[in-house]
Amino acid sequence: MLAAERGAAANTLAAYRRDLEGAREAIGDLEHAQGAALASLGGAWASLAPSTVARKSSALRQFYGFLMDEGRRKDDPSSALPRPSARRPLPKILSHEAVERLFSQAEAEAGSGRREAVRLLALLELLYGSGLRASELVSLPLAAVPRDAPFLTVTGKGGQARMVPVSNRARQVLRQWLEMRPDEGKFLFPSRGKHLTRIRLFQLLKELAGRAGIPPEKLSPHVLRHAFATHLLEGGADLRVLQTLLGHADIATTQIYTHVDAARLVALVNERHPLAVKALDD
């Protein structure tokens, strides 16, 4: 159902499978489980982070909702599941100075003309310059890169397509990469007959961070995506525009960045709100 009706991504399907199989190992048959058995999962999950418990509970609630929709059960025992009050952690981001150091290192290495170095710079440009998810980036097909238009066509979560702007500097690096890209497969970043893996992308960024004098644990593809969003918001980007660029289905997901940039938003209200302006005039 998740694949056919909701168009869930492969990673989402794998996560649901792991959560359901883990619950089955803990309490046995899930389809006929009663509330007491589900309540006992609180003990089995006691050592886990609240956010992880919330995710596992959500998977089971959706599972029992599915069973009821299909007529497999007449009752829903999921109310007995643990409901942790997990606060969503603020995203980790990089400072402007750290981003500059990262790009300086990548550009210096790409200046050698080595194919791997040019590829890494292109990957970096698209992560920070366009805010792509790691899975979206590594699986980009060649057809996603237009010849003239400054946009990429990206297929995100749930198979939803969106247009993502590409900066002039990123387009220049992409042109350089396309000239030396191995002539194999349909992906923009091919590797061994398929495409570059998310794990390898993660490793490449960690290694680059170390060479740039940045603690490797502070860098990941998702950190660069967070930096893209936060720095755009700092520059005055509209939250709805940011939602579109990031491919968020719900703006509530995008609103996490308003907490990261709270100081700027407060200053903006104090400086630009009509009543604030009137107070200054008085």
C-alpha positions in Angstrom: 0.0 0.0 0.0 2.8 2.4 0.9 4.5 1.8 -2.4 1.5 1.6 -4.7 -0.9 4.2 -3.2 1.4 6.6 -1.4 4.4 6.3 -3.7 6.8 6.0 -0.7 10.5 6.0 -1.5 12.6 2.9 -1.1 14.3 4.2 2.0 10.9 4.9 3.6 9.7 1.4 2.8 12.8 -0.1 4.2 12.4 1.9 7.4 8.8 0.7 7.9 9.8 -2.8 7.3 12.6 -2.6 9.9 10.2 -1.1 12.5 7.5 -3.7 11.9 9.8 -6.6 11.9 11.5 -5.3 15.1 8.1 -5.1 16.8 7.2 -8.6 15.7 10.4 -9.9 17.2 9.5 -8.2 20.5 5.8 -9.2 20.9 5.1 -11.9 18.2 2.2 -11.8 15.8 1.3 -8.2 15.1 -1.9 -8.6 13.2 -3.7 -10.1 16.2 -1.8 -8.3 18.9 -3.8 -6.7 21.8 -3.3 -3.5 23.6 -1.3 -5.0 26.5 1.2 -6.5 24.1 1.7 -3.1 22.4 2.0 -1.3 25.7 4.9 -3.7 26.6 6.9 -2.2 23.7 7.6 0.8 26.0 9.9 -1.4 28.0 11.5 -2.9 24.9 12.2 0.6 23.6 13.3 2.2 26.9 16.9 2.7 25.8 15.9 4.4 22.5 15.7 8.1 21.8 12.2 9.7 22.1 12.3 10.5 18.4 13.0 6.9 17.5 10.2 5.6 19.7 7.9 8.2 18.1 8.8 6.9 14.6 8.3 3.2 15.6 4.9 4.0 17.2 3.9 5.9 14.1 4.8 2.9 11.8 2.6 0.6 14.0 -0.3 3.1 14.1 -0.3 3.3 10.3 -0.1 -0.5 10.2 -3.2 -1.0 12.3 -5.0 1.7 10.4 -4.2 -0.3 7.2 -5.6 -3.5 8.8 -8.8 -1.7 9.7 -9.2 -0.2 6.2 -8.7 -3.7 4.7 -11.2 -5.3 7.1 -8.6 -7.4 8.7 -9.4 -6.0 12.2 -12.4 -4.3 13.7 -10.5 -2.6 16.5 -7.4 -0.5 16.6 -5.1 -1.3 19.6 -2.5 1.3 18.7 -3.8 3.7 21.4 -1.8 1.6 23.8 1.5 2.4 22.1 4.1 4.7 23.8 3.6 8.3 22.9 6.8 10.1 23.8 6.8 13.9 23.7 9.8 14.2 21.4 11.0 17.7 20.6 12.3 17.9 17.1 16.0 18.7 17.3 17.2 21.8 15.5 19.1 21.0 12.4 22.9 21.1 12.4 24.3 23.7 10.1 27.6 25.1 9.0 28.7 28.7 9.4 29.3 30.9 6.4 33.0 30.8 7.2 33.0 26.9 7.3 31.2 26.8 3.9 33.8 29.2 2.4 36.6 27.0 3.6 34.9 23.9 2.3 34.5 25.4 -1.2 38.0 26.9 -1.2 39.4 23.4 -0.7 37.1 21.8 -3.2 37.8 24.5 -5.9 41.6 24.2 -5.3 41.5 20.5 -5.8 39.2 20.7 -8.9 41.8 23.2 -10.3 44.1 20.2 -10.9 41.6 18.9 -13.5 41.3 15.5 -11.9 38.0 13.9 -12.7 37.3 12.9 -9.1 38.0 16.4 -7.8 35.7 18.0 -10.4 33.0 15.5 -9.6 33.2 16.4 -5.9 33.0 20.1 -6.5 29.9 19.5 -8.7 28.3 17.4 -5.9 29.1 20.1 -3.4 27.6 22.8 -5.5 24.3 21.0 -5.9 24.1 20.0 -2.2 24.7 23.5 -0.9 23.7 25.6 -3.9 20.4 23.8 -4.6 19.6 22.1 -1.4 19.2 18.6 -2.8 18.8 15.5 -0.6 21.6 13.0 -0.8 19.3 10.4 -2.5 18.1 12.9 -5.0 21.6 14.0 -5.9 23.2 10.7 -6.4 20.3 9.3 -8.5 20.0 12.4 -10.8 19.7 11.2 -14.4 21.5 12.9 -17.2 18.2 14.0 -18.6 17.6 16.1 -15.4 20.3 18.6 -16.6 18.9 20.9 -19.3 21.2 22.5 -21.9 20.1 26.1 -21.4 17.5 26.5 -18.6 19.0 27.1 -15.2 16.9 24.4 -13.5 17.2 20.8 -12.6 14.2 18.4 -12.7 14.4 16.5 -9.4 12.2 13.6 -8.3 11.9 13.7 -4.5 10.1 11.8 -1.9 7.0 10.0 -3.0 7.9 10.4 -6.6 7.1 14.1 -6.6 8.9 16.1 -9.2 10.0 19.7 -8.7 12.1 22.3 -10.5 15.3 23.3 -8.6 17.3 26.4 -9.7 21.0 26.0 -10.3 23.4 28.8 -9.9 25.7 30.1 -12.7 28.8 28.8 -10.9 27.2 25.3 -10.4 26.3 25.3 -14.1 29.9 26.0 -15.0 31.1 23.1 -12.8 28.4 20.8 -14.3 29.5 21.6 -17.8 33.1 20.8 -16.9 32.0 17.6 -15.3 29.9 16.5 -18.3 32.9 16.9 -20.5 34.9 14.4 -18.5 32.1 12.2 -17.1 32.6 8.5 -17.9 30.4 7.6 -20.9 28.4 5.0 -19.1 24.9 4.6 -17.8 22.0 7.1 -17.5 23.0 8.8 -14.3 24.8 12.2 -13.9 27.2 10.7 -11.4 27.7 7.1 -12.6 29.6 4.5 -10.6 30.2 0.8 -11.4 27.3 0.6 -13.9 24.8 2.3 -11.5 25.2 5.6 -9.7 27.3 6.9 -6.8 25.9 5.6 -3.5 24.8 7.8 -0.6 27.4 6.1 1.6 30.2 7.0 -0.8 28.9 10.6 -1.0 28.9 10.7 2.8 32.5 9.4 2.8 33.7 11.9 0.2 32.3 14.9 2.2 33.9 13.7 5.4 37.3 13.4 3.7 36.9 16.8 2.2 36.0 18.3 5.5 39.2 16.9 7.1 41.3 18.4 4.3 39.6 21.7 4.8 40.3 21.8 8.5 36.7 21.2 9.5 35.8 18.4 12.0 34.4 15.6 9.8 31.6 14.8 12.2 30.2 18.2 11.5 29.6 17.6 7.8 27.1 15.4 6.0 24.9 15.8 2.9 22.0 16.7 5.2 24.0 19.4 7.0 24.7 21.1 3.7 21.0 21.0 2.8 20.2 22.6 6.2 22.9 25.2 5.6 21.3 26.0 2.2 17.9 26.5 3.8 19.1 28.5 6.8 21.4 30.8 4.8 18.6 31.5 2.3 16.3 32.4 5.1 18.9 34.6 6.6 19.1 36.3 3.2 15.4 37.1 3.3 13.9 34.1 1.4 10.2 33.5 1.8 9.2 30.4 3.8 6.9 29.2 1.1 9.6 29.6 -1.5 11.9 27.6 0.7 9.3 24.9 1.1 9.1 24.5 -2.7 12.9 24.5 -3.1 13.3 21.8 -0.4 10.4 19.7 -1.7 8.6 19.6 1.6 5.0 18.4 1.4 4.1 20.2 4.6 5.3 23.7 5.5 5.4 22.6 9.1 8.6 20.7 8.1 10.1 23.9 6.7 9.2 25.9 9.7 12.0 24.3 11.7 14.3 26.8 10.1 12.5 29.7 11.6 13.8 28.5 15.0 17.4 28.3 13.6 17.1 31.9 12.4 15.0 33.3 15.2 17.2 36.2 16.0 17.0 37.5 12.4 13.2 37.1 12.4 12.8 39.1 15.6 15.1 41.8 14.2 13.0 41.8 11.0 9.8 42.4 12.9 11.3 45.2 15.0 12.7 46.9 11.9 10.1 46.4 9.3 6.7 46.1 11.0 4.5 49.2 10.4 4.0 49.7 14.1 7.8 49.5 14.8 8.5 52.0 12.0 5.8 54.4 13.5 7.4 54.1 16.9 10.8 55.1 15.5 9.2 58.1 13.7 7.5 59.2 17.0 
